């Protein structure tokens, strides 16, 4: 089954790389596809209970589900996403 989560703050391949790497650590997730342009993370899984855990991981990384945070929490999420993006970019550079 596919689970799609609309998230905020995805800007580039570095963001996508960080998201994919973190979510694939969960053994219940077979595949992660990040649509950068539309801000959608799609998971392939056999376990629908993955969704809340994935949302929690995304929030911690700075990519909250769209509309789930505001005010200072949104500012904190945006700052966290910059760090996650930078880590993802470094991972991309190491592969090339």
PyMOL Python script that loads the backbone (N, CA, C, O; Angstrom):
from pymol import cmd

cmd.read_pdbstr("""\
ATOM      1  N   UNK A   1       0.837  -1.180   0.000  1.00  0.00           N
ATOM      2  CA  UNK A   1       0.000   0.000   0.000  1.00  0.00           C
ATOM      3  C   UNK A   1       0.877   1.236   0.000  1.00  0.00           C
ATOM      4  O   UNK A   1       2.003   1.225   0.498  1.00  0.00           O
ATOM      5  N   UNK A   2       0.339   2.293  -0.566  1.00  0.00           N
ATOM      6  CA  UNK A   2       1.051   3.564  -0.578  1.00  0.00           C
ATOM      7  C   UNK A   2       0.420   4.518   0.425  1.00  0.00           C
ATOM      8  O   UNK A   2      -0.801   4.607   0.551  1.00  0.00           O
ATOM      9  N   UNK A   3       1.283   5.222   1.127  1.00  0.00           N
ATOM     10  CA  UNK A   3       0.857   6.263   2.058  1.00  0.00           C
ATOM     11  C   UNK A   3       1.524   7.554   1.593  1.00  0.00           C
ATOM     12  O   UNK A   3       2.749   7.619   1.489  1.00  0.00           O
ATOM     13  N   UNK A   4       0.728   8.573   1.315  1.00  0.00           N
ATOM     14  CA  UNK A   4       1.265   9.868   0.895  1.00  0.00           C
ATOM     15  C   UNK A   4       1.066  10.887   1.998  1.00  0.00           C
ATOM     16  O   UNK A   4       0.001  10.969   2.610  1.00  0.00           O
ATOM     17  N   UNK A   5       2.119  11.667   2.241  1.00  0.00           N
ATOM     18  CA  UNK A   5       2.094  12.695   3.276  1.00  0.00           C
ATOM     19  C   UNK A   5       2.538  14.008   2.645  1.00  0.00           C
ATOM     20  O   UNK A   5       3.648  14.100   2.121  1.00  0.00           O
ATOM     21  N   UNK A   6       1.691  15.010   2.690  1.00  0.00           N
ATOM     22  CA  UNK A   6       2.030  16.356   2.193  1.00  0.00           C
ATOM     23  C   UNK A   6       2.801  17.058   3.301  1.00  0.00           C
ATOM     24  O   UNK A   6       2.316  17.170   4.427  1.00  0.00           O
ATOM     25  N   UNK A   7       4.012  17.534   2.980  1.00  0.00           N
ATOM     26  CA  UNK A   7       4.856  18.161   3.990  1.00  0.00           C
ATOM     27  C   UNK A   7       5.339  19.536   3.538  1.00  0.00           C
ATOM     28  O   UNK A   7       5.247  19.894   2.364  1.00  0.00           O
ATOM     29  N   UNK A   8       5.852  20.286   4.494  1.00  0.00           N
ATOM     30  CA  UNK A   8       6.383  21.623   4.239  1.00  0.00           C
ATOM     31  C   UNK A   8       7.910  21.589   4.212  1.00  0.00           C
ATOM     32  O   UNK A   8       8.529  20.659   4.730  1.00  0.00           O
ATOM     33  N   UNK A   9       8.503  22.605   3.609  1.00  0.00           N
ATOM     34  CA  UNK A   9       9.934  22.894   3.658  1.00  0.00           C
ATOM     35  C   UNK A   9      10.820  22.056   2.746  1.00  0.00           C
ATOM     36  O   UNK A   9      12.041  22.190   2.821  1.00  0.00           O
ATOM     37  N   UNK A  10      10.268  21.199   1.889  1.00  0.00           N
ATOM     38  CA  UNK A  10      11.113  20.465   0.952  1.00  0.00           C
ATOM     39  C   UNK A  10      11.525  21.432  -0.162  1.00  0.00           C
ATOM     40  O   UNK A  10      10.674  22.017  -0.833  1.00  0.00           O
ATOM     41  N   UNK A  11      12.822  21.592  -0.349  1.00  0.00           N
ATOM     42  CA  UNK A  11      13.320  22.557  -1.327  1.00  0.00           C
ATOM     43  C   UNK A  11      14.164  21.939  -2.430  1.00  0.00           C
ATOM     44  O   UNK A  11      14.204  22.468  -3.541  1.00  0.00           O
ATOM     45  N   UNK A  12      14.851  20.814  -2.143  1.00  0.00           N
ATOM     46  CA  UNK A  12      15.818  20.323  -3.124  1.00  0.00           C
ATOM     47  C   UNK A  12      16.120  18.841  -2.930  1.00  0.00           C
ATOM     48  O   UNK A  12      15.522  18.166  -2.091  1.00  0.00           O
ATOM     49  N   UNK A  13      17.054  18.362  -3.721  1.00  0.00           N
ATOM     50  CA  UNK A  13      17.468  16.974  -3.639  1.00  0.00           C
ATOM     51  C   UNK A  13      18.128  16.624  -2.313  1.00  0.00           C
ATOM     52  O   UNK A  13      18.060  15.478  -1.869  1.00  0.00           O
ATOM     53  N   UNK A  14      18.764  17.603  -1.679  1.00  0.00           N
ATOM     54  CA  UNK A  14      19.357  17.365  -0.357  1.00  0.00           C
ATOM     55  C   UNK A  14      18.285  17.028   0.661  1.00  0.00           C
ATOM     56  O   UNK A  14      18.451  16.117   1.472  1.00  0.00           O
ATOM     57  N   UNK A  15      17.187  17.764   0.616  1.00  0.00           N
ATOM     58  CA  UNK A  15      16.051  17.478   1.497  1.00  0.00           C
ATOM     59  C   UNK A  15      15.528  16.073   1.224  1.00  0.00           C
ATOM     60  O   UNK A  15      15.312  15.285   2.144  1.00  0.00           O
ATOM     61  N   UNK A  16      15.331  15.775  -0.051  1.00  0.00           N
ATOM     62  CA  UNK A  16      14.797  14.467  -0.446  1.00  0.00           C
ATOM     63  C   UNK A  16      15.717  13.339  -0.008  1.00  0.00           C
ATOM     64  O   UNK A  16      15.252  12.293   0.446  1.00  0.00           O
ATOM     65  N   UNK A  17      17.023  13.551  -0.142  1.00  0.00           N
ATOM     66  CA  UNK A  17      17.998  12.534   0.252  1.00  0.00           C
ATOM     67  C   UNK A  17      17.932  12.263   1.755  1.00  0.00           C
ATOM     68  O   UNK A  17      17.966  11.107   2.176  1.00  0.00           O
ATOM     69  N   UNK A  18      17.838  13.313   2.562  1.00  0.00           N
ATOM     70  CA  UNK A  18      17.735  13.156   4.020  1.00  0.00           C
ATOM     71  C   UNK A  18      16.450  12.439   4.410  1.00  0.00           C
ATOM     72  O   UNK A  18      16.462  11.538   5.248  1.00  0.00           O
ATOM     73  N   UNK A  19      15.354  12.841   3.802  1.00  0.00           N
ATOM     74  CA  UNK A  19      14.061  12.224   4.102  1.00  0.00           C
ATOM     75  C   UNK A  19      14.086  10.746   3.748  1.00  0.00           C
ATOM     76  O   UNK A  19      13.677   9.903   4.547  1.00  0.00           O
ATOM     77  N   UNK A  20      14.564  10.435   2.557  1.00  0.00           N
ATOM     78  CA  UNK A  20      14.606   9.045   2.104  1.00  0.00           C
ATOM     79  C   UNK A  20      15.476   8.199   3.028  1.00  0.00           C
ATOM     80  O   UNK A  20      15.077   7.112   3.444  1.00  0.00           O
ATOM     81  N   UNK A  21      16.658   8.702   3.344  1.00  0.00           N
ATOM     82  CA  UNK A  21      17.573   7.951   4.209  1.00  0.00           C
ATOM     83  C   UNK A  21      16.973   7.667   5.572  1.00  0.00           C
ATOM     84  O   UNK A  21      17.056   6.544   6.069  1.00  0.00           O
ATOM     85  N   UNK A  22      16.367   8.684   6.183  1.00  0.00           N
ATOM     86  CA  UNK A  22      15.806   8.511   7.532  1.00  0.00           C
ATOM     87  C   UNK A  22      14.624   7.551   7.521  1.00  0.00           C
ATOM     88  O   UNK A  22      14.549   6.653   8.360  1.00  0.00           O
ATOM     89  N   UNK A  23      13.704   7.731   6.584  1.00  0.00           N
ATOM     90  CA  UNK A  23      12.506   6.895   6.589  1.00  0.00           C
ATOM     91  C   UNK A  23      12.811   5.453   6.197  1.00  0.00           C
ATOM     92  O   UNK A  23      12.119   4.538   6.645  1.00  0.00           O
ATOM     93  N   UNK A  24      13.824   5.233   5.376  1.00  0.00           N
ATOM     94  CA  UNK A  24      14.184   3.869   4.994  1.00  0.00           C
ATOM     95  C   UNK A  24      14.836   3.093   6.140  1.00  0.00           C
ATOM     96  O   UNK A  24      15.002   1.877   6.045  1.00  0.00           O
ATOM     97  N   UNK A  25      15.205   3.783   7.217  1.00  0.00           N
ATOM     98  CA  UNK A  25      15.713   3.102   8.407  1.00  0.00           C
ATOM     99  C   UNK A  25      14.621   2.248   9.052  1.00  0.00           C
ATOM    100  O   UNK A  25      14.918   1.291   9.766  1.00  0.00           O
ATOM    101  N   UNK A  26      13.372   2.593   8.802  1.00  0.00           N
ATOM    102  CA  UNK A  26      12.231   1.850   9.337  1.00  0.00           C
ATOM    103  C   UNK A  26      12.022   0.601   8.474  1.00  0.00           C
ATOM    104  O   UNK A  26      11.705   0.707   7.290  1.00  0.00           O
ATOM    105  N   UNK A  27      12.198  -0.557   9.060  1.00  0.00           N
ATOM    106  CA  UNK A  27      12.101  -1.836   8.347  1.00  0.00           C
ATOM    107  C   UNK A  27      10.740  -2.060   7.700  1.00  0.00           C
ATOM    108  O   UNK A  27      10.618  -2.864   6.776  1.00  0.00           O
ATOM    109  N   UNK A  28       9.721  -1.358   8.177  1.00  0.00           N
ATOM    110  CA  UNK A  28       8.370  -1.544   7.630  1.00  0.00           C
ATOM    111  C   UNK A  28       8.163  -0.813   6.315  1.00  0.00           C
ATOM    112  O   UNK A  28       7.164  -1.036   5.631  1.00  0.00           O
ATOM    113  N   UNK A  29       9.101   0.060   5.955  1.00  0.00           N
ATOM    114  CA  UNK A  29       8.976   0.864   4.739  1.00  0.00           C
ATOM    115  C   UNK A  29       9.870   0.268   3.658  1.00  0.00           C
ATOM    116  O   UNK A  29      11.086   0.173   3.824  1.00  0.00           O
ATOM    117  N   UNK A  30       9.248  -0.133   2.542  1.00  0.00           N
ATOM    118  CA  UNK A  30      10.014  -0.725   1.453  1.00  0.00           C
ATOM    119  C   UNK A  30      10.597   0.331   0.508  1.00  0.00           C
ATOM    120  O   UNK A  30      11.700   0.166  -0.013  1.00  0.00           O
ATOM    121  N   UNK A  31       9.853   1.405   0.294  1.00  0.00           N
ATOM    122  CA  UNK A  31      10.301   2.427  -0.651  1.00  0.00           C
ATOM    123  C   UNK A  31       9.816   3.793  -0.201  1.00  0.00           C
ATOM    124  O   UNK A  31       8.748   3.929   0.395  1.00  0.00           O
ATOM    125  N   UNK A  32      10.632   4.813  -0.502  1.00  0.00           N
ATOM    126  CA  UNK A  32      10.278   6.209  -0.213  1.00  0.00           C
ATOM    127  C   UNK A  32      10.477   6.997  -1.497  1.00  0.00           C
ATOM    128  O   UNK A  32      11.540   6.940  -2.114  1.00  0.00           O
ATOM    129  N   UNK A  33       9.441   7.737  -1.895  1.00  0.00           N
ATOM    130  CA  UNK A  33       9.534   8.614  -3.058  1.00  0.00           C
ATOM    131  C   UNK A  33       9.199  10.028  -2.592  1.00  0.00           C
ATOM    132  O   UNK A  33       8.159  10.262  -1.976  1.00  0.00           O
ATOM    133  N   UNK A  34      10.095  10.967  -2.895  1.00  0.00           N
ATOM    134  CA  UNK A  34       9.889  12.360  -2.493  1.00  0.00           C
ATOM    135  C   UNK A  34       9.640  13.198  -3.738  1.00  0.00           C
ATOM    136  O   UNK A  34      10.499  13.297  -4.614  1.00  0.00           O
ATOM    137  N   UNK A  35       8.462  13.798  -3.809  1.00  0.00           N
ATOM    138  CA  UNK A  35       8.103  14.715  -4.892  1.00  0.00           C
ATOM    139  C   UNK A  35       8.442  16.125  -4.395  1.00  0.00           C
ATOM    140  O   UNK A  35       7.664  16.750  -3.674  1.00  0.00           O
ATOM    141  N   UNK A  36       9.611  16.603  -4.795  1.00  0.00           N
ATOM    142  CA  UNK A  36      10.112  17.888  -4.305  1.00  0.00           C
ATOM    143  C   UNK A  36       9.183  19.031  -4.704  1.00  0.00           C
ATOM    144  O   UNK A  36       8.853  19.886  -3.882  1.00  0.00           O
ATOM    145  N   UNK A  37       8.773  19.041  -5.944  1.00  0.00           N
ATOM    146  CA  UNK A  37       7.959  20.143  -6.469  1.00  0.00           C
ATOM    147  C   UNK A  37       6.632  20.301  -5.739  1.00  0.00           C
ATOM    148  O   UNK A  37       6.188  21.422  -5.491  1.00  0.00           O
ATOM    149  N   UNK A  38       5.996  19.178  -5.392  1.00  0.00           N
ATOM    150  CA  UNK A  38       4.684  19.228  -4.748  1.00  0.00           C
ATOM    151  C   UNK A  38       4.733  19.002  -3.240  1.00  0.00           C
ATOM    152  O   UNK A  38       3.699  19.075  -2.577  1.00  0.00           O
ATOM    153  N   UNK A  39       5.914  18.729  -2.686  1.00  0.00           N
ATOM    154  CA  UNK A  39       6.047  18.532  -1.245  1.00  0.00           C
ATOM    155  C   UNK A  39       5.323  17.300  -0.738  1.00  0.00           C
ATOM    156  O   UNK A  39       4.690  17.334   0.317  1.00  0.00           O
ATOM    157  N   UNK A  40       5.417  16.207  -1.493  1.00  0.00           N
ATOM    158  CA  UNK A  40       4.724  14.979  -1.100  1.00  0.00           C
ATOM    159  C   UNK A  40       5.739  13.858  -0.898  1.00  0.00           C
ATOM    160  O   UNK A  40       6.588  13.608  -1.754  1.00  0.00           O
ATOM    161  N   UNK A  41       5.635  13.188   0.251  1.00  0.00           N
ATOM    162  CA  UNK A  41       6.452  12.021   0.544  1.00  0.00           C
ATOM    163  C   UNK A  41       5.524  10.812   0.458  1.00  0.00           C
ATOM    164  O   UNK A  41       4.515  10.740   1.158  1.00  0.00           O
ATOM    165  N   UNK A  42       5.878   9.867  -0.410  1.00  0.00           N
ATOM    166  CA  UNK A  42       5.063   8.664  -0.580  1.00  0.00           C
ATOM    167  C   UNK A  42       5.853   7.459  -0.099  1.00  0.00           C
ATOM    168  O   UNK A  42       7.004   7.252  -0.483  1.00  0.00           O
ATOM    169  N   UNK A  43       5.212   6.671   0.748  1.00  0.00           N
ATOM    170  CA  UNK A  43       5.828   5.483   1.328  1.00  0.00           C
ATOM    171  C   UNK A  43       5.162   4.239   0.768  1.00  0.00           C
ATOM    172  O   UNK A  43       3.943   4.197   0.602  1.00  0.00           O
ATOM    173  N   UNK A  44       5.954   3.244   0.484  1.00  0.00           N
ATOM    174  CA  UNK A  44       5.437   1.928   0.115  1.00  0.00           C
ATOM    175  C   UNK A  44       5.643   1.038   1.331  1.00  0.00           C
ATOM    176  O   UNK A  44       6.768   0.852   1.793  1.00  0.00           O
ATOM    177  N   UNK A  45       4.534   0.484   1.849  1.00  0.00           N
ATOM    178  CA  UNK A  45       4.586  -0.298   3.075  1.00  0.00           C
ATOM    179  C   UNK A  45       3.446  -1.306   3.108  1.00  0.00           C
ATOM    180  O   UNK A  45       2.449  -1.155   2.402  1.00  0.00           O
ATOM    181  N   UNK A  46       3.601  -2.322   3.927  1.00  0.00           N
ATOM    182  CA  UNK A  46       2.528  -3.288   4.163  1.00  0.00           C
ATOM    183  C   UNK A  46       1.837  -3.003   5.493  1.00  0.00           C
ATOM    184  O   UNK A  46       0.936  -3.736   5.900  1.00  0.00           O
ATOM    185  N   UNK A  47       2.262  -1.935   6.169  1.00  0.00           N
ATOM    186  CA  UNK A  47       1.790  -1.660   7.518  1.00  0.00           C
ATOM    187  C   UNK A  47       1.273  -0.227   7.607  1.00  0.00           C
ATOM    188  O   UNK A  47       2.062   0.718   7.595  1.00  0.00           O
ATOM    189  N   UNK A  48      -0.035  -0.059   7.696  1.00  0.00           N
ATOM    190  CA  UNK A  48      -0.614   1.289   7.746  1.00  0.00           C
ATOM    191  C   UNK A  48      -0.266   2.037   9.026  1.00  0.00           C
ATOM    192  O   UNK A  48      -0.444   3.253   9.095  1.00  0.00           O
ATOM    193  N   UNK A  49       0.225   1.334  10.033  1.00  0.00           N
ATOM    194  CA  UNK A  49       0.606   1.980  11.290  1.00  0.00           C
ATOM    195  C   UNK A  49       1.910   2.764  11.170  1.00  0.00           C
ATOM    196  O   UNK A  49       2.336   3.402  12.133  1.00  0.00           O
ATOM    197  N   UNK A  50       2.547   2.727  10.006  1.00  0.00           N
ATOM    198  CA  UNK A  50       3.783   3.458   9.754  1.00  0.00           C
ATOM    199  C   UNK A  50       3.531   4.969   9.715  1.00  0.00           C
ATOM    200  O   UNK A  50       4.400   5.753  10.096  1.00  0.00           O
ATOM    201  N   UNK A  51       2.370   5.368   9.267  1.00  0.00           N
ATOM    202  CA  UNK A  51       2.082   6.793   9.035  1.00  0.00           C
ATOM    203  C   UNK A  51       2.411   7.696  10.229  1.00  0.00           C
ATOM    204  O   UNK A  51       3.143   8.668  10.041  1.00  0.00           O
ATOM    205  N   UNK A  52       1.914   7.434  11.449  1.00  0.00           N
ATOM    206  CA  UNK A  52       2.214   8.352  12.556  1.00  0.00           C
ATOM    207  C   UNK A  52       3.710   8.413  12.882  1.00  0.00           C
ATOM    208  O   UNK A  52       4.225   9.475  13.233  1.00  0.00           O
ATOM    209  N   UNK A  53       4.401   7.283  12.769  1.00  0.00           N
ATOM    210  CA  UNK A  53       5.839   7.277  13.030  1.00  0.00           C
ATOM    211  C   UNK A  53       6.579   8.080  11.971  1.00  0.00           C
ATOM    212  O   UNK A  53       7.495   8.835  12.296  1.00  0.00           O
ATOM    213  N   UNK A  54       6.195   7.927  10.711  1.00  0.00           N
ATOM    214  CA  UNK A  54       6.819   8.676   9.627  1.00  0.00           C
ATOM    215  C   UNK A  54       6.584  10.176   9.811  1.00  0.00           C
ATOM    216  O   UNK A  54       7.501  10.977   9.629  1.00  0.00           O
ATOM    217  N   UNK A  55       5.377  10.549  10.167  1.00  0.00           N
ATOM    218  CA  UNK A  55       5.059  11.965  10.401  1.00  0.00           C
ATOM    219  C   UNK A  55       5.919  12.523  11.538  1.00  0.00           C
ATOM    220  O   UNK A  55       6.403  13.651  11.446  1.00  0.00           O
ATOM    221  N   UNK A  56       6.113  11.752  12.601  1.00  0.00           N
ATOM    222  CA  UNK A  56       6.949  12.190  13.728  1.00  0.00           C
ATOM    223  C   UNK A  56       8.402  12.367  13.289  1.00  0.00           C
ATOM    224  O   UNK A  56       9.043  13.348  13.665  1.00  0.00           O
ATOM    225  N   UNK A  57       8.930  11.426  12.496  1.00  0.00           N
ATOM    226  CA  UNK A  57      10.304  11.549  11.995  1.00  0.00           C
ATOM    227  C   UNK A  57      10.447  12.771  11.093  1.00  0.00           C
ATOM    228  O   UNK A  57      11.421  13.518  11.195  1.00  0.00           O
ATOM    229  N   UNK A  58       9.475  12.967  10.216  1.00  0.00           N
ATOM    230  CA  UNK A  58       9.515  14.117   9.311  1.00  0.00           C
ATOM    231  C   UNK A  58       9.506  15.429  10.096  1.00  0.00           C
ATOM    232  O   UNK A  58      10.267  16.344   9.782  1.00  0.00           O
ATOM    233  N   UNK A  59       8.655  15.525  11.106  1.00  0.00           N
ATOM    234  CA  UNK A  59       8.589  16.734  11.931  1.00  0.00           C
ATOM    235  C   UNK A  59       9.925  16.982  12.614  1.00  0.00           C
ATOM    236  O   UNK A  59      10.412  18.112  12.618  1.00  0.00           O
ATOM    237  N   UNK A  60      10.521  15.959  13.183  1.00  0.00           N
ATOM    238  CA  UNK A  60      11.793  16.101  13.877  1.00  0.00           C
ATOM    239  C   UNK A  60      12.883  16.595  12.915  1.00  0.00           C
ATOM    240  O   UNK A  60      13.783  17.332  13.319  1.00  0.00           O
ATOM    241  N   UNK A  61      12.800  16.192  11.658  1.00  0.00           N
ATOM    242  CA  UNK A  61      13.781  16.601  10.654  1.00  0.00           C
ATOM    243  C   UNK A  61      13.501  17.999  10.094  1.00  0.00           C
ATOM    244  O   UNK A  61      14.344  18.570   9.401  1.00  0.00           O
ATOM    245  N   UNK A  62      12.316  18.552  10.394  1.00  0.00           N
ATOM    246  CA  UNK A  62      11.973  19.889   9.908  1.00  0.00           C
ATOM    247  C   UNK A  62      11.017  19.903   8.736  1.00  0.00           C
ATOM    248  O   UNK A  62      10.856  20.924   8.067  1.00  0.00           O
ATOM    249  N   UNK A  63      10.376  18.757   8.483  1.00  0.00           N
ATOM    250  CA  UNK A  63       9.421  18.650   7.379  1.00  0.00           C
ATOM    251  C   UNK A  63       8.048  18.240   7.927  1.00  0.00           C
ATOM    252  O   UNK A  63       7.615  17.104   7.733  1.00  0.00           O
ATOM    253  N   UNK A  64       7.365  19.170   8.612  1.00  0.00           N
ATOM    254  CA  UNK A  64       6.081  18.824   9.221  1.00  0.00           C
ATOM    255  C   UNK A  64       4.996  18.599   8.174  1.00  0.00           C
ATOM    256  O   UNK A  64       5.048  19.140   7.069  1.00  0.00           O
ATOM    257  N   UNK A  65       4.025  17.795   8.547  1.00  0.00           N
ATOM    258  CA  UNK A  65       2.866  17.606   7.678  1.00  0.00           C
ATOM    259  C   UNK A  65       2.223  18.977   7.465  1.00  0.00           C
ATOM    260  O   UNK A  65       2.089  19.756   8.409  1.00  0.00           O
ATOM    261  N   UNK A  66       1.833  19.264   6.247  1.00  0.00           N
ATOM    262  CA  UNK A  66       1.270  20.564   5.898  1.00  0.00           C
ATOM    263  C   UNK A  66       0.115  20.921   6.832  1.00  0.00           C
ATOM    264  O   UNK A  66      -0.817  20.140   7.018  1.00  0.00           O
ATOM    265  N   UNK A  67       0.197  22.111   7.411  1.00  0.00           N
ATOM    266  CA  UNK A  67      -0.849  22.620   8.280  1.00  0.00           C
ATOM    267  C   UNK A  67      -0.789  22.133   9.716  1.00  0.00           C
ATOM    268  O   UNK A  67      -1.663  22.475  10.513  1.00  0.00           O
ATOM    269  N   UNK A  68       0.229  21.335  10.073  1.00  0.00           N
ATOM    270  CA  UNK A  68       0.267  20.762  11.416  1.00  0.00           C
ATOM    271  C   UNK A  68       1.007  21.613  12.432  1.00  0.00           C
ATOM    272  O   UNK A  68       0.846  21.405  13.634  1.00  0.00           O
ATOM    273  N   UNK A  69       1.821  22.575  11.978  1.00  0.00           N
ATOM    274  CA  UNK A  69       2.536  23.450  12.908  1.00  0.00           C
ATOM    275  C   UNK A  69       2.399  24.896  12.462  1.00  0.00           C
ATOM    276  O   UNK A  69       2.224  25.190  11.279  1.00  0.00           O
ATOM    277  N   UNK A  70       2.483  25.789  13.439  1.00  0.00           N
ATOM    278  CA  UNK A  70       2.441  27.215  13.122  1.00  0.00           C
ATOM    279  C   UNK A  70       3.205  27.981  14.187  1.00  0.00           C
ATOM    280  O   UNK A  70       3.594  27.423  15.212  1.00  0.00           O
ATOM    281  N   UNK A  71       3.409  29.231  13.941  1.00  0.00           N
ATOM    282  CA  UNK A  71       4.116  30.086  14.899  1.00  0.00           C
ATOM    283  C   UNK A  71       5.559  29.665  15.096  1.00  0.00           C
ATOM    284  O   UNK A  71       6.265  29.376  14.130  1.00  0.00           O
ATOM    285  N   UNK A  72       5.999  29.629  16.347  1.00  0.00           N
ATOM    286  CA  UNK A  72       7.386  29.294  16.658  1.00  0.00           C
ATOM    287  C   UNK A  72       7.736  27.863  16.260  1.00  0.00           C
ATOM    288  O   UNK A  72       8.875  27.589  15.882  1.00  0.00           O
ATOM    289  N   UNK A  73       6.777  26.957  16.340  1.00  0.00           N
ATOM    290  CA  UNK A  73       7.040  25.578  15.917  1.00  0.00           C
ATOM    291  C   UNK A  73       7.344  25.520  14.425  1.00  0.00           C
ATOM    292  O   UNK A  73       8.178  24.726  13.993  1.00  0.00           O
ATOM    293  N   UNK A  74       6.684  26.341  13.648  1.00  0.00           N
ATOM    294  CA  UNK A  74       6.936  26.385  12.208  1.00  0.00           C
ATOM    295  C   UNK A  74       8.327  26.960  11.928  1.00  0.00           C
ATOM    296  O   UNK A  74       9.026  26.491  11.030  1.00  0.00           O
ATOM    297  N   UNK A  75       8.726  27.973  12.696  1.00  0.00           N
ATOM    298  CA  UNK A  75      10.056  28.564  12.539  1.00  0.00           C
ATOM    299  C   UNK A  75      11.121  27.528  12.897  1.00  0.00           C
ATOM    300  O   UNK A  75      12.123  27.394  12.195  1.00  0.00           O
ATOM    301  N   UNK A  76      10.902  26.798  13.992  1.00  0.00           N
ATOM    302  CA  UNK A  76      11.848  25.757  14.410  1.00  0.00           C
ATOM    303  C   UNK A  76      11.934  24.674  13.335  1.00  0.00           C
ATOM    304  O   UNK A  76      13.028  24.205  13.019  1.00  0.00           O
ATOM    305  N   UNK A  77      10.804  24.276  12.774  1.00  0.00           N
ATOM    306  CA  UNK A  77      10.800  23.245  11.728  1.00  0.00           C
ATOM    307  C   UNK A  77      11.596  23.716  10.519  1.00  0.00           C
ATOM    308  O   UNK A  77      12.365  22.948   9.941  1.00  0.00           O
ATOM    309  N   UNK A  78      11.414  24.968  10.139  1.00  0.00           N
ATOM    310  CA  UNK A  78      12.137  25.497   8.976  1.00  0.00           C
ATOM    311  C   UNK A  78      13.646  25.473   9.241  1.00  0.00           C
ATOM    312  O   UNK A  78      14.419  25.103   8.358  1.00  0.00           O
ATOM    313  N   UNK A  79      14.068  25.863  10.441  1.00  0.00           N
ATOM    314  CA  UNK A  79      15.491  25.834  10.792  1.00  0.00           C
ATOM    315  C   UNK A  79      16.024  24.402  10.765  1.00  0.00           C
ATOM    316  O   UNK A  79      17.122  24.159  10.266  1.00  0.00           O
ATOM    317  N   UNK A  80      15.258  23.461  11.295  1.00  0.00           N
ATOM    318  CA  UNK A  80      15.674  22.060  11.281  1.00  0.00           C
ATOM    319  C   UNK A  80      15.795  21.534   9.860  1.00  0.00           C
ATOM    320  O   UNK A  80      16.681  20.732   9.563  1.00  0.00           O
ATOM    321  N   UNK A  81      14.907  21.984   8.983  1.00  0.00           N
ATOM    322  CA  UNK A  81      14.952  21.513   7.598  1.00  0.00           C
ATOM    323  C   UNK A  81      16.230  21.972   6.898  1.00  0.00           C
ATOM    324  O   UNK A  81      16.746  21.262   6.035  1.00  0.00           O
ATOM    325  N   UNK A  82      16.748  23.152   7.259  1.00  0.00           N
ATOM    326  CA  UNK A  82      18.005  23.623   6.665  1.00  0.00           C
ATOM    327  C   UNK A  82      19.146  22.675   7.034  1.00  0.00           C
ATOM    328  O   UNK A  82      19.988  22.352   6.196  1.00  0.00           O
ATOM    329  N   UNK A  83      19.169  22.235   8.283  1.00  0.00           N
ATOM    330  CA  UNK A  83      20.206  21.301   8.729  1.00  0.00           C
ATOM    331  C   UNK A  83      20.045  19.959   8.017  1.00  0.00           C
ATOM    332  O   UNK A  83      21.023  19.402   7.519  1.00  0.00           O
ATOM    333  N   UNK A  84      18.822  19.437   7.968  1.00  0.00           N
ATOM    334  CA  UNK A  84      18.572  18.167   7.288  1.00  0.00           C
ATOM    335  C   UNK A  84      18.959  18.251   5.820  1.00  0.00           C
ATOM    336  O   UNK A  84      19.534  17.310   5.273  1.00  0.00           O
ATOM    337  N   UNK A  85      18.651  19.357   5.191  1.00  0.00           N
ATOM    338  CA  UNK A  85      18.988  19.561   3.785  1.00  0.00           C
ATOM    339  C   UNK A  85      20.501  19.532   3.586  1.00  0.00           C
ATOM    340  O   UNK A  85      21.001  18.881   2.669  1.00  0.00           O
ATOM    341  N   UNK A  86      21.224  20.238   4.450  1.00  0.00           N
ATOM    342  CA  UNK A  86      22.682  20.277   4.335  1.00  0.00           C
ATOM    343  C   UNK A  86      23.280  18.881   4.500  1.00  0.00           C
ATOM    344  O   UNK A  86      24.197  18.505   3.769  1.00  0.00           O
ATOM    345  N   UNK A  87      22.766  18.122   5.452  1.00  0.00           N
ATOM    346  CA  UNK A  87      23.246  16.750   5.649  1.00  0.00           C
ATOM    347  C   UNK A  87      22.954  15.916   4.404  1.00  0.00           C
ATOM    348  O   UNK A  87      23.797  15.132   3.969  1.00  0.00           O
ATOM    349  N   UNK A  88      21.774  16.080   3.837  1.00  0.00           N
ATOM    350  CA  UNK A  88      21.420  15.356   2.627  1.00  0.00           C
ATOM    351  C   UNK A  88      22.284  15.719   1.448  1.00  0.00           C
ATOM    352  O   UNK A  88      22.633  14.860   0.637  1.00  0.00           O
ATOM    353  N   UNK A  89      22.634  16.986   1.345  1.00  0.00           N
ATOM    354  CA  UNK A  89      23.519  17.428   0.257  1.00  0.00           C
ATOM    355  C   UNK A  89      24.901  16.831   0.402  1.00  0.00           C
ATOM    356  O   UNK A  89      25.514  16.436  -0.589  1.00  0.00           O
ATOM    357  N   UNK A  90      25.403  16.761   1.636  1.00  0.00           N
ATOM    358  CA  UNK A  90      26.711  16.163   1.859  1.00  0.00           C
ATOM    359  C   UNK A  90      26.692  14.689   1.466  1.00  0.00           C
ATOM    360  O   UNK A  90      27.663  14.171   0.914  1.00  0.00           O
ATOM    361  N   UNK A  91      25.583  14.023   1.755  1.00  0.00           N
ATOM    362  CA  UNK A  91      25.439  12.621   1.366  1.00  0.00           C
ATOM    363  C   UNK A  91      25.427  12.454  -0.139  1.00  0.00           C
ATOM    364  O   UNK A  91      25.985  11.492  -0.667  1.00  0.00           O
ATOM    365  N   UNK A  92      24.792  13.386  -0.831  1.00  0.00           N
ATOM    366  CA  UNK A  92      24.762  13.344  -2.300  1.00  0.00           C
ATOM    367  C   UNK A  92      26.161  13.560  -2.865  1.00  0.00           C
ATOM    368  O   UNK A  92      26.572  12.870  -3.797  1.00  0.00           O
ATOM    369  N   UNK A  93      26.887  14.511  -2.305  1.00  0.00           N
ATOM    370  CA  UNK A  93      28.240  14.811  -2.787  1.00  0.00           C
ATOM    371  C   UNK A  93      29.178  13.630  -2.576  1.00  0.00           C
ATOM    372  O   UNK A  93      30.060  13.381  -3.398  1.00  0.00           O
ATOM    373  N   UNK A  94      28.993  12.902  -1.479  1.00  0.00           N
ATOM    374  CA  UNK A  94      29.842  11.756  -1.205  1.00  0.00           C
ATOM    375  C   UNK A  94      29.606  10.623  -2.203  1.00  0.00           C
ATOM    376  O   UNK A  94      30.511   9.832  -2.469  1.00  0.00           O
ATOM    377  N   UNK A  95      28.401  10.544  -2.752  1.00  0.00           N
ATOM    378  CA  UNK A  95      28.064   9.490  -3.706  1.00  0.00           C
ATOM    379  C   UNK A  95      28.630   9.758  -5.102  1.00  0.00           C
ATOM    380  O   UNK A  95      28.828   8.832  -5.889  1.00  0.00           O
ATOM    381  N   UNK A  96      28.889  11.038  -5.399  1.00  0.00           N
ATOM    382  CA  UNK A  96      29.345  11.385  -6.752  1.00  0.00           C
ATOM    383  C   UNK A  96      30.843  11.489  -6.827  1.00  0.00           C
ATOM    384  O   UNK A  96      31.390  11.772  -7.893  1.00  0.00           O
TER     385      UNK A  96
END
""", "prot")
cmd.dss("prot")
cmd.show_as("cartoon", "prot")
cmd.util.cbc("prot")
cmd.orient("prot")
